[in-house]
Amino acid sequence: MLKIRISGPTYELKDYLEHMEKDKVYQITSKSQPLKNKGTNRIFRVFTDVDKKTKIAAREAKVAG
């Protein structure tokens, strides 16, 4: 699992998160709400946990089996 911090304007964060939801290899397993950066009203940050879809499927198969 990767823990990723993304910074940027809210419209770019939204575009990135939408892109990651459609990704065929990786899946966002959790994400935070946009948080303000100190000293600016334009730049926000989001923290995400990302994992490969094959690993998620393998974990689910172990739990089910």
C-alpha positions as CSV (number, residue, x, y, z in Angstrom):
1,M,0.0,0.0,0.0
2,L,1.1,3.5,-0.8
3,K,0.3,6.6,1.3
4,I,0.2,9.6,-1.0
5,R,-0.1,13.3,-0.2
6,I,-1.4,15.4,-3.1
7,S,-1.3,19.2,-3.1
8,G,-2.9,21.7,-5.4
9,P,-6.0,23.7,-6.2
10,T,-9.2,21.9,-5.5
11,Y,-10.1,21.5,-9.1
12,E,-6.8,19.7,-9.8
13,L,-7.3,17.5,-6.7
14,K,-10.8,16.6,-7.9
15,D,-9.5,15.7,-11.4
16,Y,-6.7,13.5,-9.9
17,L,-9.0,11.6,-7.6
18,E,-11.5,11.0,-10.5
19,H,-8.7,9.7,-12.6
20,M,-7.5,7.4,-9.9
21,E,-11.0,6.0,-9.4
22,K,-11.0,5.0,-13.1
23,D,-7.5,3.5,-13.0
24,K,-7.2,-0.1,-14.0
25,V,-4.2,-1.0,-11.9
26,Y,-4.5,1.1,-8.7
27,Q,-7.4,1.8,-6.4
28,I,-7.8,4.4,-3.7
29,T,-8.7,2.6,-0.5
30,S,-9.1,5.8,1.6
31,K,-8.9,9.5,1.2
32,S,-9.1,12.5,3.5
33,Q,-11.1,15.7,3.0
34,P,-9.2,18.6,1.4
35,L,-7.1,20.4,4.1
36,K,-5.9,24.0,3.8
37,N,-2.2,24.7,3.5
38,K,-0.8,27.3,5.7
39,G,-0.3,30.8,4.2
40,T,-2.6,30.3,1.2
41,N,-6.3,30.0,0.4
42,R,-5.7,28.4,-3.1
43,I,-3.6,25.3,-2.3
44,F,-5.1,22.3,-0.5
45,R,-3.8,18.9,0.3
46,V,-5.4,15.4,0.3
47,F,-4.0,12.2,1.8
48,T,-4.8,8.9,0.1
49,D,-4.0,5.3,0.6
50,V,-3.5,3.5,-2.7
51,D,-3.2,-0.2,-3.4
52,K,-2.9,-2.5,-6.5
53,K,-6.3,-4.0,-7.4
54,T,-4.7,-7.4,-7.7
55,K,-3.6,-7.3,-4.0
56,I,-7.0,-6.2,-2.9
57,A,-8.6,-9.1,-4.8
58,A,-6.2,-11.5,-3.3
59,R,-7.0,-10.3,0.2
60,E,-10.7,-10.6,-0.4
61,A,-10.2,-14.1,-1.7
62,K,-8.4,-15.1,1.5
63,V,-11.1,-13.7,3.7
64,A,-13.9,-15.4,1.6
65,G,-12.1,-18.7,1.3
